[in-house]
Amino acid sequence: MQIRTSSDWRDALPFETPVLASEAMPGEASRCARCPADEPLKERTELWAVKHRHPNNHAGFVRLYCLEHRPAVAPLPPVSAPPAARARKSTTPRAPRTSRPTPSKPERVAAVCPNCFVEVPTSGICGVCGESVS
């Protein structure tokens, strides 16, 4: 059985980026995920929706935060130059790689028990009938 995710408003949210909840999704007043449970409900215009990554669900999960508890925007990782661009930066020409033929290993011929017709381990004793095979 395959479990498939459905498409909804959460797919449009970027990961780890706060978005005003009133612009991200319709709904009624709600609570901040980090405020105490006895806090009064807050309007969507006062809450921020943040889509977090989840280790088991590639779609992630969304939590609502007030301005006080809103997480900071995660910095983007630095972008490295693609391999082709790095190769162009090199000033010294390199000789083309030559592939060396790999030496072929001789196949080991396995001993077979004459009674059971099973492969015998390197000890030389059949694991089924116990006969010594040389």
Phi, psi and omega per residue, in radians:
M1 nan 2.298 3.097
Q2 -1.831 2.366 3.092
I3 -1.756 2.154 -3.118
R4 -1.972 2.568 3.102
T5 -1.572 2.636 3.097
S6 -1.657 2.806 -3.127
S7 -1.659 2.282 3.093
D8 -2.635 -2.882 -3.043
W9 -1.112 -0.407 -3.108
R10 -1.196 -0.459 3.133
D11 -1.115 -0.501 -3.100
A12 -1.381 -0.241 -3.106
L13 -1.425 2.400 3.045
P14 -1.364 2.636 3.135
F15 -1.207 2.471 3.024
E16 0.952 0.520 3.115
T17 -2.182 2.072 3.130
P18 -1.152 2.303 3.099
V19 -2.246 2.398 3.138
L20 -1.012 2.217 -3.025
A21 -1.080 -0.581 -3.141
S22 -1.176 -0.456 3.101
E23 -1.530 -0.428 -3.072
A24 -1.472 -0.659 -3.037
M25 -2.695 2.592 3.061
P26 -1.375 2.827 3.059
G27 2.698 -3.119 -3.117
E28 -1.638 3.123 3.099
A29 -1.056 2.624 -3.072
S30 -2.553 -3.046 -3.122
R31 -1.973 2.707 3.020
C32 -1.279 2.522 -3.114
A33 -1.215 -0.359 -3.080
R34 -1.899 -0.186 3.098
C35 -1.313 2.714 3.079
P36 -1.069 2.703 -3.078
A37 -1.163 -0.401 -3.121
D38 -1.491 0.019 3.072
E39 -1.179 2.581 3.106
P40 -1.247 2.781 3.115
L41 -1.131 2.603 3.124
K42 -2.052 2.593 3.109
E43 -1.215 2.746 -3.138
R44 -1.101 -0.409 3.120
T45 -1.276 -0.256 3.134
E46 -1.792 -0.051 -3.091
L47 -1.962 2.665 3.113
W48 -2.055 2.305 3.101
A49 -1.656 2.270 3.116
V50 -2.242 2.187 3.108
K51 -1.644 2.076 -3.116
H52 -1.769 2.680 3.057
R53 -1.327 2.618 -3.135
H54 -2.265 2.383 -3.084
P55 -1.168 -0.437 -3.081
N56 -1.922 -0.160 -3.092
N57 -2.260 1.947 -3.079
H58 -1.138 -0.344 3.133
A59 -1.359 -0.291 -3.140
G60 1.355 -2.966 3.096
F61 -2.473 2.689 -3.060
V62 -1.969 2.369 3.051
R63 -2.192 2.647 3.103
L64 -1.807 2.393 -3.120
Y65 -2.308 2.582 3.007
C66 -1.420 3.025 -3.102
L67 -1.078 -0.625 -3.128
E68 -1.154 -0.662 -3.078
H69 -1.770 0.043 -3.109
R70 -1.050 2.242 3.113
P71 -1.246 2.671 3.123
A72 -1.271 2.726 3.111
V73 -1.223 2.257 3.138
A74 -1.250 2.332 3.118
P75 -1.219 2.558 3.128
L76 -1.309 2.501 3.106
P77 -1.183 2.617 3.138
P78 -1.140 2.485 -3.116
V79 -1.609 2.194 3.105
S80 -1.610 2.729 -3.139
A81 -1.224 2.496 3.104
P82 -1.136 2.762 -3.084
P83 -0.977 -0.632 -3.129
A84 -1.144 -0.672 3.140
A85 -1.215 -0.657 3.091
R86 -1.142 -0.642 -3.139
A87 -1.162 -0.598 3.136
R88 -1.213 -0.492 -3.132
K89 -1.255 -0.387 -3.109
S90 -1.170 2.349 -3.123
T91 -1.715 -0.393 -3.128
T92 -1.651 2.241 3.125
P93 -1.259 2.524 3.132
R94 -1.956 2.597 3.091
A95 -1.298 2.535 3.127
P96 -1.126 2.580 3.132
R97 -1.247 2.432 3.038
T98 -1.963 2.363 -3.136
S99 -1.572 2.352 3.120
R100 -1.620 2.424 3.086
P101 -1.201 2.316 3.128
T102 -1.411 2.320 -3.139
P103 -1.172 2.365 -3.124
S104 -1.440 2.382 3.138
K105 -1.513 2.387 3.097
P106 -1.189 2.418 3.130
E107 -1.239 2.417 3.113
R108 -1.395 2.263 3.101
V109 -1.526 2.083 -3.096
A110 -1.451 2.438 3.069
A111 -1.356 2.475 -3.120
V112 -2.100 2.365 3.112
C113 -1.200 2.262 -3.127
P114 -1.225 -0.353 -3.119
N115 -1.578 -0.773 -3.016
C116 -1.737 -0.327 -3.095
F117 1.044 0.696 3.037
V118 -2.044 2.713 3.124
E119 -1.209 2.369 -3.109
V120 -1.682 2.401 3.112
P121 -1.176 3.052 -3.093
T122 -1.138 -0.300 3.087
S123 -1.177 -0.389 3.118
G124 1.527 0.097 -3.135
I125 -1.958 2.223 -3.129
C126 -1.149 2.326 -3.116
G127 -1.363 -0.194 -3.105
V128 -1.695 -0.972 -3.046
C129 -1.814 -0.249 3.088
G130 1.509 0.096 -3.139
E131 -1.293 2.487 3.115
S132 -1.480 2.178 -3.130
V133 -2.044 2.275 -3.125
S134 -1.793 nan nan
